[in-house]
Amino acid sequence: MTTDLLTLPPNAPPAFHLLAKPTGAVCNLDCSYCFFLSKEMLYPGSRFRMADDLLELYIKQLLEAHQVPEVNVAWQGGEPTLMGLDFFRRSVELVEKHRRPDQQVLHTIQTNGTQIDDEWAAFFKQHNFLVGLSVDGPREMHDAYRVNKGGSGTFDQVMRGLHALRRHEVDFNILCTLNAANADHPVEVYRFFRDELGAQFIQFIPIIERVEPEQVDAALATGAKLYAGEPGPIAPAPWSSWHDRPLYTQTGTVVTDRSIQPEQFGRFLMGVFDEWVRRDVGTVYVQMFDVTLGAHVGQYTLCIHSPTCGNALALEHNGDLYSCDHFVEPDYLLGNIQDRHMIELIASPQQRQFGQDKMDTLPRYCRECDVRFACHGGCPKDRFISTPDGEPGLNYLCAGFKLFFHHVDAPMREMANLLRQGRYADEIMGVLAQQEKALFAHAGRNDPCPCGSGRKFKHCHGRK
């Protein structure tokens, strides 16, 4: 293994997260809401396969650039397993060749799971890969948008992949997008992941498809109707397949009807939280809840809700480095790691400014918000509506964030206090059980729930 040390440029972050896309945007599925499939248009004529010499250069630079003992080698797509298993065997060999003696490497891969069999799962287990598996819920919800090139649902294929992972005891987490098909079913979705899939780590990703005015006009020309949503207009989705999808960029102030609505997003998180905080603290880890608890103790681990960003980048199959996975667009191309070392690009004024803009462009409405400490305006890609007083730059999901952060404030503060005392956050479950025993002691099944939700007790805290 190498021991060469790199001279780091000024402002180089000690660590960063880089999603490498060895197949670019190429995927064997055709998920209706996937913003990334259209990125093929950025590389006309490409084979969309990372070359062996570029793979080695990427691994070498990644390890050189980190100033911390743990490094994450993260693969995404498109669908990265289309590279074949030998590519990833080679990547592991190159890590061992180039890592410093003090470096520990975590291998991760985000996949749709349809290619995973026992051979893949055995490899993942052998090298301690953490596998992120994309599942949108039970069959009907998953198959609504997660389809193959022929338009058929993929639930059965994904479950076969999951069963292979479980047979080989591979660590996995679930990445679930929240969209029009599943966002009204928080408890059902969460219990499916927890009870039927055995998931212990879950991420929920809101789908927000932005549409340009000309795309709206094209949809309306077919007789479709534009209608009003919570923060603004909603258009019928003008595409459902890679065949007719234009190059997607983070522009437009209209969202598609596949997109989640802001308060719907907040209510989904609230519904999952109410189940989780009473039963699963310390045994199931939901990324949004971990991040929120971190904010309550002054720790920020996710770019979306950190004060600034800029340390979560994307590497294309040809070595092009982009500011962010959500901004793989010409205006956010930093350069190519075959021309300049990746750490020079990451430490460049362009990228440092990209990250600082997250804080500097917050509207006054956000700067004065009582949940700013937990939110910090959310992801810049979603800041395309205006504040109540007309200032641009408000996050589309603002109303949902407020619902959620206010709803969880008291239990989060209690868990934060437990942690400061050197105790465990899961003690919150006992605290809530005692509080609710007293609160709900005399509530009848058909009475309004004492929690104030407006639902009957039997449909809220009285449900079995």
N, C-alpha and C positions, 0 to 999 in steps of 0.2 A: 504494500500500500504506500501511496505517496506521502511525503512529509514536506513538500514544497509549500511555502507560505506566500500568499498574494499580498501585494501592497494595496491596501484598500483606499479608495478615494474619500475625500471629505464628505460628510453627510451620509455615508453608507450605513444603512440599518444593520444592526447586529444579526437580525434574522428576518426572514420574509417567507411568504407562501407563494409557490409557483405551480400553477396547473399546466402540465405539459400535455399537448394534444398530438399524439404521434400519428393519428389518422386525420388530423384537421377536423373538419365538420362532418366527415363521412360517417354514416351510421346505417345499420341494417334495419332500423325502425323509421317511422315517419310520424312521430308524435305531433299532433295537430298544433300544439302551442309552442313547439320548440323554436326558440329564436335563433338557435345556432346553426340549423341546417343550411340556411341561406349563405353562410360565410364561405361556402365553396366558391361563390362568385368572386371572392377576393383573389383566388388563385386559379385562373382559367388554365386548363391544360395540365395541371399538376397530377401526379400519381397519388398524392395524399398518403405518403408513407415516409416516416422519418428514416433517413439513411443511417447506416451503422456508424459512420464517422461523426455525424451530427449527434447521435445518441451519446457517444463517448464524450464529445465536447460539452454537451449539456450536463452530464453527470459530473464531469471534472469541475466545470465552472460553478455548479450549484454547491458542491462540497467546499470548494475554495472560498466561496463568498460568505459562508456562514461563520459567525464568530461565537456561536453557542454550541454546546456539545451535542444537541439533538437536531437532526435534519430530517425533513419530510420530503421523500421523493413521491410526488403525487401525479397520477395519470388520470386523464379525463378525455372527453371527446366532444362531438362525435361519440363513437363507440371504440374505446381503445383496444378491446380484446380482438378486434378485427386484424390487428397486427400479427396475431398468432402467438403461441406460447413461447417459441424460441426467442422472440424479441425481448420478452420480459426475463427470460433466463439470462440473456446477455446483459440486461440492465442490472441485474443483481450482481453478476460477475464484475461489472464495471464499478459498481459501488464499492465492492471489496478491494478492487485495484486502487481506487483513488481516495478513499476516505482516510482521514487522519486517525492515528491510534486512539485519540480521545473522543472521536465522533461516534455517536449512536444514530443509526438510520432507521426511520420508520417508513415502510413501503405502504402506500395507499393507492387504491384504484376505485374510480367511480364508474359503474357499469349498469347497463340495463338488464344484465343477468341472463340474457337469452343464449349466450354462447358457453355458459359455465357447465362443465361436466365434472366427473370425478378426477380427471387428470388436472384440470385447472384448479379444482379445490384442493387437491393434494399439494400442488405447487404453492398455492397461497398459504396453506398451513405450514409447509416446510420453511417458508421465509417470513412468516409472521406478518403477512399482509393484512391490513385493515381494508375490508371491501365495503364500499358504499353501494347499496342496491336501490335502484329507483323503483318505487312501488307507490301507487296513488290510492291504495285502499283495497277493499274487497273487489271481487271480479267486476261487477257492474260499473263501479266508480273508476277502477283502473282502466278498463277497456273503453271508456268513453272517449279518451284522447290518445292513449298510449297504444298505437296500432303499428302494424308492419307495413311494408311497401304496398301490400295488396289491400290495406284498409281493415284488416282483421285484428281483433284484440290479441294481446300478448300475455295475458294473465297466466295461462297454463305454462308457457315457456319460462316465464320469470320464476314461477313457483318451482319448476324443475331445477333451475339454477340455485334457488335458495335451499332446496332440500339437499343438493350436493354440498353446499357450504356447511350446512348443519351436520351432515354425516361426517365431515372431516373436521368439525369443530373449529371452523374458521371464524375469526372475529368479524362481525359485520354490523353496519348500521343501516338504517332506512332513511332514504331521502324521499319525502313525499311533497309533490307540488300541490298547492291549494288552488282550486279552480272552480268553475261553475258546477262541476259534476259532484264534488265531494265537500265543498266548504260549508254546507248546511248540516253536516253529520259529524261533528267533532268527536263525540264519545264513541260512536260506532267505529270510526276510523282508528282512533287511539286504541280501543280494546282489540280490534283486529290485529294491529301490530304487536301489541303486548301479549295477548292471550293465544292467538293462532300462529303468529310468526315467531314468537319468542324474542322479539326485539328488545334490546336494552338501551339502545341509542337511536334517537329519532330526530330528524331535522324536518321542519316544515318550511317550504319555499313558496311564497305567494306568486301566482302567475299574473303578470301585468303586461298585456300585449298592447303596445301603443300603435296608433294608426295615423297615417298622414291624410290630409284632406282629400287628395286625389284618390286614395284607396277607399275612403268613405264614399266619395262620389261614384266610384266604380260599383261598390256594393249597392248603393241606392238605385243605380241604373237598372239593376236586376229586379227591382220592386221591393227590396228590403226596406225596413223602416228604421230610422235613427230614433233612439229613445233616451230619456234622461235617467242617469244613475245617481248615486249618492253625491259624488263631487262634480259630475259633469256628464257629457254625452257618451253613449255607448253605441257602438256600431256592430252589426253582424260581422263576424270574422270574414275578411275577404279572401282568405286562403285556408286550406285544410291539408294540403299536400306539398311536398317539395317541388312538384311539377310547376306550381303556379305561385310559389312564394318569392317575393322580391327580396333584395338584400335588406336585412333588418338592421336599422340603426335606432339609437335612442332619441327618437324625435316623434312629434305628434302629441296632441293633447286629448285625443279620443282613444278610448280603450275598447277592445273587442268584447263580445258577449261571452267569451270563454274566461275572461279575466275575473278575478275575485274582486268584490266590492269592499271598500274600506271598513265599514262597520261589520260586515260579514266576516272579514279577517279577524277583527277584534273579538267578535263573539266566538269564533272557532277557537282561538287561543284560550279564551276564558273557559269554554266548555271542557277543553282538555286539561287545563290547569286545575279546575275544581275536582276532577277525577284524580289527577296525579298527586296533588298536595295532600289528599286524604289517605292515599293508599301506597304510593310508589316512590316517595322521596328516598333517595339512596339506593334504589334498585333499578329504576328506569331513568334515563337521562335524556331530557328534551332540550335541545340546544338553546331555544329561546328562553327557557326558564333558567338554565345555567348562566346565560349571558346576563339576564336581568338580575339575578342574585349577585353576580360579579359586580355589576354597576352599583349595587347597594353597599358593597364593601370597597368601592373605588378601583376595581380591576376591570380592564376592557380587553377582551380576547377575540372579538369578532369585529371586522372592519365596519360592518353595517351600522353598529351602534357604538362605535368608538368616536371620540372627538374628531380625529382625522383618519385618513386612510392612505392608500398608496403602496402598501406592502403586501398586496395580494394581486399577483400578475398572471398573465397567460402567455404561454409559449406555443407558437404554431409549429406545425410539422417540418417547416423549412428553416426554423431558427428565428423567425420574427418574434419579437417580444412586444407585448401590448400592455397598456397601463392596468387593465383589469379584464377579467373574463367577460364582463358585461359590456365592455367597450372594445371589442375586437373590430375596430373600424379604422379607416385610414388616418383620421385625425389623432388617433391615440397610439399609433405605431411609434415605438421608441427607437427601434433599430433592429439589427440582426446580430445574434451572439457570435456569428462567424466573422463579423467585422469589428465588433467591440465586445469586451467582456461584459457579461450580464450585469455585474455589480456596478459597472460604470453607467449603464443604462438606468438601473434602478436608482442610483444616486444622482442622476442628472437633474438639472433645474426643472426640466419639463415634468418629470415624474414627481419630484418633491412638491412642485406647485399643484399638480393634480391632487395629491393627498391633502395639502393644506387648504385647497379650495372647499373641501367638505365643511370645514369650520367657517371659513371667511365668507361664504355665500349664504349662510343661514339667515333667513328673514328675521326681522325683529320679533315677529309672532313666536318663532321658535326660541330665540334667545331668552325671551321672557317666560317661557313655558315652565310649569312646575315639574314636568317629567323630562325636561331636557337632559338631566344627568343620566337617564336610562336610555334615551332615544337618540339624542344628538342629530336629529333630522333624518335618520335612516339613510338608505343608499342614495347617492346622487342620481342614479339612473331613474329614480321614481319621483324626483322633485320637479314636477311639471304642472302643478296647479298653483293657484294664487291664494294668499291668505285672505281672511275676511275683510281686511282693509285694502286689498288689491295688490299687495306686494308679491311679485313672482317668486318661485323657488320653494313652495311648500310641497312636502311629500304627499303624493296621492293617497298613501295609507294613513295619513295623520289621524283621522278620526278613529281608525281602528287601533292605532298605537295608544291613543289616549284612553280609550275604553279599557284596553288590556292593562296598561301600566297603573292606572288608578285602581282597577279591580284587584290586582295582586299586591298592592302597596303594603297593606297591613301584614299579611303572612310573609312577604319578602323581608320586611323590617325585622320581624320576629326571627326568621332564619339567620339574617345577618347578625343579630345580637347573639344568637347561639354560637355562631362561628367565632365572634370576637371573644367569647368566654371560653374558647377552646373546646366547645361541645359540638355535637353533630346536628346538621340541619334537619335530619329526619325526625328529631324530637318534635318538630312542628306538628306531626300527625297526632301525637298524643295531646298536645295543647289544643288543637282544633277539635278533637273528639270530645274533650271535656267541655269546651265552650258550646259546642253544638248540642250536646246532651241536655244542657240546661235550656238552650234557646228553643229547641224543637220538642221538648218534653210533652207539651200539651197540644201540639198541632195535629189536627185531623187530616186524613188523607186528602180530602177535597177542600181543605182550607187553603187560603193563600200562603205560600211558603214564607216563614218568618224572615228569610234572608232578604226579602224585598225584590226578588226577581220578577214578580208579577205572575209567575206560574203557580199552578196548584202544587201543594206539598208533595203529592205522590209523583209528580212529574219533575220534581226538582230534588231537594235534599232528602225527600222521603222515598226516592226510588231505590229498589233493592238491587 
